[in-house]
Amino acid sequence: MEEKKFVKFKQDELGIKEYIKNSLGKGRISDVSIEYTPVGEKIIIATNRPGLVIGRKGEKIDELTYVLRKRFSLDNPHIDIKEITNEALDAQLVADSIAIQIERKGSLKFKIIAYKTLESIMRSGALGAELALSGKLPSERAKTWRFTKGYLKKTGDPSKVVNKAMAQAKTPMGVVGIKVSILPPDAHIHDLIKVNDFMLNNIRQNSMVHEEIIPKKKSKKKGEIK
């Protein structure tokens, strides 16, 4: 019985998250988390457009709170907004943005969309990124296209800090799956070596000393006899 209650609880929680994302629109919501307190339920919505989520004088928040209380039987839902300042480093927002562009511009321009998105991610300071687009792009046969740049860990403990997300784009040719992986600029990588100015000066001094100790050999001219 406890297992069934736990499964039902997780299903209801997933339904709440999906409803919030669908009601507020694709490309606006990065993540929805729910915290349970003695006072009530605290719902944290991470978004890059807090004004559109809140609405004029909080109309959308009030409407969403009413639906959560009536439809999902929440006792006292309280909605908090977490603003995302740099949306180019958020994998979910990037994946939704690619999906929206493919749906609007068509699947034939997927390479232009992918390369522009990749450049935007790297300009924002990411250490590395990978975009994977799967579907009928652009032919009748399904295929996976990968676009990578920079440094990206895929295995081991460093891969846990990689921000990953998925999205779907619905096109006339079929559904296109989108996977985005971003290594944020503040990620701690054990095997990443950084060379500062002090180390560069030591390397230059050592190379100069090495050149003084071992002089260069004179090149022999053609026809010269020892």
Residue frames as qw, qx, qy, qz and C-alpha x, y, z in Angstrom:
[[0.000, 0.884, 0.467, 0.000, 0.00, 0.00, 0.00],
 [0.313, -0.782, 0.089, 0.532, 2.81, 2.40, 0.84],
 [0.399, -0.115, 0.589, 0.693, 4.40, 1.83, -2.57],
 [0.184, 0.621, 0.664, 0.373, 1.13, 2.60, -4.35],
 [0.162, -0.923, -0.268, 0.222, 0.72, 5.79, -2.33],
 [0.395, -0.573, 0.312, 0.646, 4.26, 6.85, -3.18],
 [0.340, 0.178, 0.678, 0.627, 3.71, 6.18, -6.91],
 [0.044, 0.803, 0.570, 0.171, 0.41, 8.10, -6.84],
 [0.296, -0.847, -0.074, 0.436, 2.12, 10.97, -5.01],
 [0.376, -0.351, 0.478, 0.712, 4.88, 11.18, -7.65],
 [0.257, 0.450, 0.709, 0.479, 2.34, 11.00, -10.48],
 [0.066, -0.908, -0.409, 0.054, 0.40, 13.91, -9.02],
 [0.363, -0.720, 0.161, 0.570, 3.62, 15.87, -8.55],
 [0.369, -0.036, 0.625, 0.686, 4.62, 15.25, -12.18],
 [0.147, 0.685, 0.656, 0.280, 1.14, 16.31, -13.31],
 [0.182, -0.906, -0.192, 0.329, 1.50, 19.61, -11.44],
 [0.367, -0.508, 0.396, 0.672, 4.87, 20.32, -13.06],
 [0.305, 0.228, 0.721, 0.579, 3.61, 19.46, -16.56],
 [0.055, 0.824, 0.561, 0.056, 0.50, 21.60, -16.12],
 [0.233, -0.841, 0.001, 0.488, 2.54, 24.63, -15.02],
 [0.349, -0.302, 0.557, 0.690, 4.95, 24.28, -17.96],
 [0.226, 0.412, 0.753, 0.460, 2.16, 23.82, -20.51],
 [0.030, -0.867, -0.488, 0.092, 0.00, 26.63, -19.14],
 [0.223, -0.827, 0.103, 0.506, 2.83, 29.19, -19.07],
 [0.625, 0.759, -0.121, -0.137, 4.18, 28.22, -22.51],
 [0.911, 0.044, 0.074, 0.404, 7.25, 26.57, -24.01],
 [0.528, 0.480, -0.060, 0.697, 10.51, 28.46, -23.75],
 [0.225, -0.762, 0.089, -0.601, 9.60, 30.34, -20.58],
 [0.766, -0.555, 0.224, -0.234, 10.04, 27.74, -17.83],
 [0.316, 0.563, -0.757, 0.098, 13.33, 26.07, -17.01],
 [0.372, -0.040, -0.895, 0.242, 12.37, 24.03, -13.97],
 [0.573, -0.519, -0.076, -0.630, 9.54, 23.57, -11.47],
 [0.387, 0.077, -0.829, 0.396, 10.30, 22.26, -7.98],
 [0.593, -0.591, -0.275, -0.474, 7.91, 21.59, -5.11],
 [0.236, 0.210, -0.727, 0.609, 8.79, 21.85, -1.42],
 [0.561, -0.559, -0.549, -0.268, 6.39, 20.66, 1.27],
 [0.105, 0.291, -0.503, 0.807, 6.27, 22.68, 4.49],
 [0.056, -0.373, -0.824, 0.423, 3.98, 22.59, 7.55],
 [0.223, 0.450, 0.165, -0.849, 2.29, 25.76, 6.30],
 [0.727, 0.560, 0.189, -0.349, 1.62, 24.46, 2.78],
 [0.818, 0.224, 0.354, 0.395, 3.19, 23.68, -0.59],
 [0.079, -0.801, 0.235, 0.545, 5.96, 25.93, -1.90],
 [0.774, 0.459, 0.371, 0.229, 6.22, 25.83, -5.71],
 [0.250, -0.681, 0.304, 0.617, 9.39, 27.36, -7.15],
 [0.705, 0.637, 0.298, 0.095, 9.28, 28.30, -10.85],
 [0.438, -0.457, 0.350, 0.690, 12.61, 29.05, -12.54],
 [0.514, 0.732, 0.427, 0.135, 12.08, 31.30, -15.55],
 [0.457, -0.014, 0.168, 0.873, 13.86, 33.86, -17.69],
 [0.123, -0.406, -0.309, -0.851, 10.69, 35.99, -18.04],
 [0.123, -0.289, -0.776, 0.548, 9.27, 36.57, -14.57],
 [0.264, 0.228, 0.084, -0.934, 7.04, 39.41, -15.77],
 [0.540, 0.049, -0.572, -0.616, 5.15, 37.20, -18.21],
 [0.421, -0.153, -0.884, 0.132, 4.78, 34.46, -15.60],
 [0.051, -0.286, -0.593, 0.751, 3.46, 36.81, -12.90],
 [0.075, 0.645, 0.657, 0.383, 1.17, 38.79, -15.20],
 [0.040, -0.534, -0.009, -0.845, -0.37, 42.20, -14.66],
 [0.456, -0.492, 0.314, -0.672, -0.85, 42.77, -10.92],
 [0.213, -0.243, 0.918, -0.230, -0.22, 39.07, -10.34],
 [0.755, 0.157, -0.004, -0.637, -3.23, 37.86, -12.35],
 [0.733, 0.283, -0.602, -0.142, -1.53, 34.73, -13.73],
 [0.172, 0.238, -0.832, 0.470, -0.14, 33.78, -10.32],
 [0.486, 0.000, 0.475, -0.734, -3.60, 34.09, -8.73],
 [0.807, 0.239, -0.210, -0.497, -5.17, 32.05, -11.53],
 [0.584, 0.314, -0.744, 0.082, -2.49, 29.36, -11.27],
 [0.077, -0.189, 0.764, -0.612, -2.88, 29.20, -7.49],
 [0.672, 0.075, 0.236, -0.698, -6.64, 28.75, -7.83],
 [0.807, 0.283, -0.428, -0.293, -6.23, 25.90, -10.36],
 [0.379, 0.310, -0.816, 0.306, -3.64, 24.14, -8.19],
 [0.293, -0.113, 0.652, -0.690, -5.95, 24.33, -5.19],
 [0.742, 0.186, 0.178, -0.619, -9.08, 23.10, -7.00],
 [0.802, 0.391, -0.379, -0.246, -7.73, 20.69, -9.62],
 [0.598, 0.314, -0.685, 0.273, -4.80, 19.15, -7.75],
 [0.710, -0.614, -0.327, -0.113, -6.25, 19.44, -4.22],
 [0.507, 0.201, -0.407, 0.733, -3.35, 21.39, -2.75],
 [0.360, -0.679, -0.551, 0.326, -4.09, 22.85, 0.68],
 [0.102, -0.941, -0.041, 0.321, -2.16, 26.12, 0.58],
 [0.765, 0.292, 0.203, 0.537, 0.00, 26.49, -2.56],
 [0.146, -0.907, 0.076, 0.388, 2.49, 29.35, -2.53],
 [0.776, 0.509, 0.158, 0.338, 4.32, 30.22, -5.78],
 [0.354, -0.762, 0.232, 0.491, 7.82, 31.71, -5.81],
 [0.680, 0.730, -0.011, 0.070, 9.61, 32.97, -8.91],
 [0.640, -0.484, 0.342, 0.489, 13.32, 32.32, -9.46],
 [0.462, 0.851, -0.092, -0.233, 14.75, 34.50, -12.22],
 [0.832, 0.002, 0.314, 0.458, 17.37, 33.11, -14.61],
 [0.031, -0.843, 0.140, 0.519, 19.74, 35.89, -15.63],
 [0.091, 0.524, -0.695, -0.483, 21.72, 34.07, -18.34],
 [0.853, 0.206, 0.271, -0.397, 19.36, 31.89, -20.36],
 [0.632, 0.588, -0.489, -0.127, 22.13, 30.78, -22.76],
 [0.110, 0.406, -0.862, 0.282, 23.64, 28.68, -19.94],
 [0.609, 0.002, 0.589, -0.531, 20.35, 26.98, -19.03],
 [0.113, -0.089, 0.918, 0.370, 20.01, 23.71, -20.94],
 [0.254, 0.519, 0.803, -0.148, 16.20, 23.51, -20.74],
 [0.232, 0.803, 0.133, -0.532, 15.67, 27.04, -22.05],
 [0.022, 0.520, -0.643, -0.561, 18.17, 26.41, -24.85],
 [0.189, 0.117, 0.955, 0.195, 16.46, 23.13, -25.83],
 [0.268, 0.686, 0.612, -0.289, 13.02, 24.80, -25.86],
 [0.136, 0.759, -0.165, -0.615, 14.41, 27.69, -27.92],
 [0.055, -0.282, 0.823, 0.490, 15.79, 25.29, -30.55],
 [0.225, 0.376, 0.899, -0.001, 12.45, 23.45, -30.67],
 [0.239, 0.777, 0.349, -0.466, 10.52, 26.69, -31.20],
 [0.089, 0.657, -0.427, -0.615, 12.88, 27.84, -33.97],
 [0.124, -0.068, 0.924, 0.355, 12.66, 24.49, -35.80],
 [0.242, 0.558, 0.778, -0.158, 8.85, 24.58, -35.61],
 [0.199, 0.829, 0.148, -0.501, 8.74, 28.14, -36.96],
 [0.126, 0.710, -0.489, -0.491, 11.54, 28.12, -39.56],
 [0.903, 0.313, -0.189, -0.226, 11.31, 24.49, -40.64],
 [0.875, -0.347, 0.294, 0.169, 13.61, 21.50, -40.29],
 [0.755, 0.537, 0.043, 0.374, 15.70, 22.46, -43.35],
 [0.147, 0.809, -0.262, 0.505, 17.43, 25.23, -41.37],
 [0.829, -0.547, -0.113, 0.021, 18.38, 23.06, -38.41],
 [0.769, 0.065, -0.112, 0.626, 22.13, 23.46, -39.02],
 [0.130, 0.584, -0.029, 0.801, 21.96, 27.27, -38.97],
 [0.595, -0.681, -0.083, -0.418, 19.87, 27.15, -35.78],
 [0.908, -0.326, -0.138, 0.225, 22.26, 24.70, -34.10],
 [0.640, 0.213, -0.108, 0.731, 25.46, 26.59, -34.97],
 [0.074, -0.652, 0.009, -0.755, 24.03, 29.97, -33.89],
 [0.737, -0.618, -0.096, -0.257, 22.84, 28.47, -30.61],
 [0.887, -0.138, -0.147, 0.416, 26.22, 26.85, -30.01],
 [0.402, 0.420, -0.098, 0.807, 28.03, 30.15, -30.59],
 [0.361, -0.696, -0.037, -0.619, 25.66, 31.92, -28.18],
 [0.869, -0.473, -0.145, 0.016, 26.34, 29.32, -25.48],
 [0.780, 0.014, -0.118, 0.614, 30.12, 29.62, -25.82],
 [0.162, 0.576, -0.023, 0.801, 29.99, 33.44, -25.84],
 [0.568, -0.702, -0.098, -0.418, 28.15, 33.29, -22.52],
 [0.175, -0.688, 0.635, -0.304, 31.19, 31.66, -20.92],
 [0.961, -0.114, 0.154, -0.198, 30.39, 27.95, -21.07],
 [0.366, -0.558, 0.708, 0.229, 33.38, 25.60, -20.99],
 [0.008, -0.091, 0.895, 0.436, 31.75, 23.27, -23.51],
 [0.617, 0.266, 0.302, -0.676, 28.44, 22.31, -25.07],
 [0.090, -0.016, 0.921, 0.378, 26.84, 19.61, -27.20],
 [0.601, 0.270, 0.129, -0.742, 23.60, 19.69, -29.19],
 [0.171, -0.003, 0.959, 0.227, 22.04, 16.46, -30.49],
 [0.570, 0.287, 0.019, -0.769, 19.13, 16.63, -32.95],
 [0.229, -0.005, 0.965, 0.128, 17.39, 13.37, -33.86],
 [0.540, 0.539, 0.465, -0.448, 14.72, 12.90, -36.48],
 [0.645, 0.507, 0.467, 0.331, 14.03, 13.27, -40.18],
 [0.059, -0.921, 0.115, 0.368, 16.55, 16.04, -40.74],
 [0.410, 0.328, 0.040, -0.850, 16.27, 16.85, -43.57],
 [0.341, 0.146, -0.804, -0.464, 15.63, 13.59, -45.47],
 [0.782, -0.235, -0.302, -0.493, 13.03, 10.84, -45.10],
 [0.798, -0.082, -0.543, 0.249, 15.40, 8.68, -43.07],
 [0.507, -0.857, -0.011, -0.090, 15.82, 9.50, -39.39],
 [0.698, 0.316, -0.305, 0.566, 19.31, 10.50, -38.33],
 [0.517, -0.787, -0.178, 0.286, 21.12, 12.04, -35.35],
 [0.445, 0.687, -0.104, 0.564, 23.19, 15.19, -35.86],
 [0.639, -0.611, -0.225, 0.410, 25.66, 16.27, -33.17],
 [0.279, 0.804, -0.079, 0.519, 27.15, 19.74, -32.79],
 [0.740, -0.537, -0.203, 0.350, 29.92, 20.13, -30.21],
 [0.324, 0.746, -0.196, 0.548, 32.32, 22.81, -29.10],
 [0.275, -0.714, 0.432, -0.477, 34.70, 23.23, -26.19],
 [0.182, 0.234, -0.910, 0.291, 35.34, 20.77, -23.36],
 [0.730, -0.242, -0.030, -0.638, 32.60, 18.43, -22.14],
 [0.116, -0.257, 0.930, -0.234, 32.77, 15.53, -19.68],
 [0.697, -0.055, -0.418, -0.580, 30.47, 12.57, -20.36],
 [0.828, -0.207, -0.518, 0.053, 31.60, 10.02, -17.74],
 [0.515, -0.008, -0.523, 0.679, 32.76, 10.00, -14.13],
 [0.239, -0.635, -0.510, 0.529, 32.10, 12.47, -11.33],
 [0.087, -0.303, 0.135, 0.940, 32.80, 15.61, -13.42],
 [0.111, -0.267, -0.715, -0.637, 29.89, 14.67, -15.71],
 [0.194, -0.603, -0.736, 0.239, 27.48, 15.28, -12.82],
 [0.091, -0.578, -0.155, 0.796, 27.96, 19.06, -13.09],
 [0.045, 0.056, 0.617, 0.784, 26.91, 19.06, -16.76],
 [0.426, 0.339, 0.358, -0.758, 23.53, 20.74, -17.26],
 [0.046, 0.062, 0.889, 0.451, 21.36, 18.47, -19.44],
 [0.471, 0.374, 0.386, -0.699, 17.87, 18.86, -20.87],
 [0.232, 0.182, 0.855, 0.427, 15.57, 17.52, -23.59],
 [0.398, 0.459, 0.185, -0.773, 12.81, 18.95, -25.76],
 [0.469, 0.310, 0.785, 0.259, 10.68, 18.03, -28.77],
 [0.207, 0.405, -0.194, -0.869, 9.84, 19.92, -31.94],
 [0.581, 0.407, 0.696, -0.109, 6.76, 18.90, -33.94],
 [0.088, 0.448, -0.461, -0.761, 7.29, 19.31, -37.69],
 [0.774, 0.329, -0.093, -0.533, 5.35, 18.13, -40.78],
 [0.569, 0.403, -0.715, -0.044, 8.01, 15.42, -41.26],
 [0.774, -0.300, -0.547, 0.105, 7.60, 14.14, -37.71],
 [0.535, -0.845, 0.007, 0.006, 8.88, 14.76, -34.20],
 [0.544, 0.575, -0.403, 0.459, 12.46, 16.00, -33.74],
 [0.751, -0.587, -0.227, 0.202, 14.18, 15.12, -30.48],
 [0.246, 0.796, -0.264, 0.486, 16.58, 17.68, -29.00],
 [0.796, -0.473, -0.220, 0.309, 19.21, 17.04, -26.33],
 [0.181, 0.857, -0.212, 0.434, 21.35, 19.82, -24.89],
 [0.807, -0.394, -0.213, 0.385, 24.40, 19.42, -22.63],
 [0.166, 0.868, -0.144, 0.445, 26.22, 22.47, -21.22],
 [0.708, -0.221, -0.378, 0.554, 29.27, 22.59, -18.97],
 [0.134, -0.971, -0.184, -0.068, 28.88, 25.82, -16.94],
 [0.390, 0.729, -0.331, 0.455, 31.82, 28.22, -16.51],
 [0.356, -0.655, 0.483, -0.459, 31.99, 27.68, -12.73],
 [0.982, -0.075, -0.126, -0.115, 32.27, 23.88, -13.00],
 [0.364, -0.709, 0.604, 0.008, 35.17, 22.33, -11.08],
 [0.915, 0.343, -0.207, -0.048, 37.15, 19.94, -13.29],
 [0.759, -0.558, 0.273, 0.198, 39.97, 17.92, -11.75],
 [0.746, 0.014, 0.402, 0.530, 42.05, 17.37, -14.90],
 [0.327, 0.886, 0.188, 0.270, 41.78, 20.95, -16.19],
 [0.642, -0.251, -0.049, 0.723, 45.18, 22.70, -16.09],
 [0.121, 0.974, 0.174, 0.079, 45.29, 26.50, -15.92],
 [0.674, 0.077, -0.039, 0.734, 48.53, 28.33, -16.73],
 [0.143, -0.946, -0.214, 0.198, 48.93, 31.71, -15.03],
 [0.321, 0.908, -0.216, 0.159, 51.44, 34.52, -15.70],
 [0.443, -0.704, 0.553, -0.045, 53.91, 33.24, -13.09],
 [0.822, -0.004, 0.556, 0.121, 54.09, 29.82, -14.74],
 [0.656, 0.725, 0.142, 0.155, 54.48, 31.40, -18.19],
 [0.027, 0.922, -0.375, 0.098, 57.43, 33.51, -17.00],
 [0.621, -0.468, 0.628, 0.029, 59.14, 30.43, -15.53],
 [0.832, 0.320, 0.434, 0.132, 58.66, 28.52, -18.78],
 [0.463, 0.872, -0.050, 0.154, 60.16, 31.39, -20.80],
 [0.224, -0.830, 0.506, -0.068, 63.16, 31.73, -18.46],
 [0.756, -0.220, 0.613, 0.064, 63.82, 27.99, -18.56],
 [0.773, 0.544, 0.288, 0.151, 63.65, 27.96, -22.34],
 [0.237, 0.931, -0.245, 0.129, 66.15, 30.87, -22.55],
 [0.457, -0.645, 0.612, -0.024, 68.58, 29.09, -20.20],
 [0.842, 0.097, 0.526, 0.075, 68.23, 25.91, -22.24],
 [0.632, 0.758, 0.073, 0.144, 69.10, 27.78, -25.45],
 [0.020, -0.896, 0.431, -0.102, 72.23, 29.28, -23.83],
 [0.638, -0.421, 0.645, -0.001, 73.48, 25.91, -22.58],
 [0.658, 0.182, 0.678, 0.271, 72.85, 24.05, -25.83],
 [0.132, 0.564, -0.255, -0.774, 73.83, 26.30, -28.76],
 [0.794, 0.498, 0.179, -0.300, 72.30, 25.73, -32.13],
 [0.687, -0.114, 0.555, 0.455, 74.32, 23.60, -34.56],
 [0.176, 0.599, -0.318, -0.714, 75.56, 25.35, -37.68],
 [0.837, 0.414, 0.311, -0.175, 74.04, 24.02, -40.86],
 [0.534, -0.255, 0.581, 0.559, 76.50, 22.62, -43.41],
 [0.422, 0.638, -0.193, -0.615, 76.67, 24.12, -46.85],
 [0.927, 0.333, 0.164, -0.057, 76.48, 21.97, -49.93],
 [0.732, 0.567, -0.232, 0.300, 79.86, 20.67, -51.06],
 [0.207, -0.803, 0.449, -0.333, 81.54, 21.54, -47.74],
 [0.828, 0.081, -0.529, 0.167, 84.13, 18.96, -46.60],
 [0.667, -0.745, -0.002, 0.021, 85.12, 18.45, -42.96]]
